[in-house]
Every structure is written in C-alpha cells, then in structure tokens.
C-alpha cells in the first residue's frame, strides 16, 4: 500500500471528532473517569526543594508588590476624594 492511499484513507475516515464509543453504563463511565484521573496524576512531577523555595519566594514578592500598589492607589484615591468633597470624613459635622 502506498503512502498516498494511507493518507487518503485516514483523512477520509476522520470527521474531526473522535468516534463515538458504545454506550457504557453509569458505573463503567465512573470507573473510566477514575482511571483517567489516576493516569493524569502519574504524570505530575513534584518540584524539588530548591524549586519550591524559589516558587514560594516569587509568590511572596508578587503579593508584597501588589499590596504596595493597592495601598498607594487607596491613599491616592482617598486623598483625591477628600480633596474633591472636602472635609475629613464622617467625623466632620
């Protein structure tokens, strides 16, 4: 069989969707789902201690930077609102 025939046959039989499998029972579908979960969990690679420390530091630095940004924006908007509306808030009567 030539390569053109194989490619043509494979292309003509494919409709862009996987073939519909025979109807499975409820428990068979649950068992398949659990087997797929276990298969995916086997692919997970745990980070090394060095990577874990590095990732933790990156997250902590990012959180601190975001806290500084939000604090500065809060102060800026609070000052702007105070300037626009005057006064010092609810205690000013």
Secondary structure as UniProt FT lines:
FT   HELIX           3..13
FT   HELIX           26..43
FT   HELIX           49..85
FT   TURN            90..91
//
